[in-house]
Amino acid sequence: MNTFTKLTAIAVGAFLTALPFSIAAAPDSAQQAIIQKAQQAKKELAAAQAASGVERQTMMETHMKMMSETMAQMQKAKPGAGMTQDQMREWIDEHMKLISELMGQMMDEHHLMMQGTGMAKK
């Protein structure tokens, strides 16, 4: 074999070896759906922060409903059967990141509501 063929074989082998790890590290379909919903809710919250009056209240209500639905999805989410310990750890890590994102949005939502009542520090 010439050098080019050997290098190509090594590169292909390395790619095929790494492929299962890169697939395993990706969020599963339930987590992907939650991520998408959380991103939509974040956009809604940002729009509410920019709005005022009745428009803000309507957007806040929409955000709260989206958060409630997302939390219900989070509670139902379960790791897939037959996962290795590493895959389970990655799933849990992703789930914890999602929980952190949702908690951050809820805190932002809370602060925005407090501003509306005049109770928030400025």
WOGIGI-V634454 format. One record per run of one state. SS is the DSSP state (~ for helix, > for strand, _ for the rest). FROM is the first residue (numbers start at 1). TO is the last residue. If there is no record, write none. Layout:
BEGIN
ss: (SS,SS)
from: (FROM,FROM)
to: (TO,TO)
END
This chain:
BEGIN
ss: (_,~,_,~,_,~,_,~,_)
from: (1,3,26,29,51,53,77,85,118)
to: (2,25,28,50,52,76,84,117,122)
END
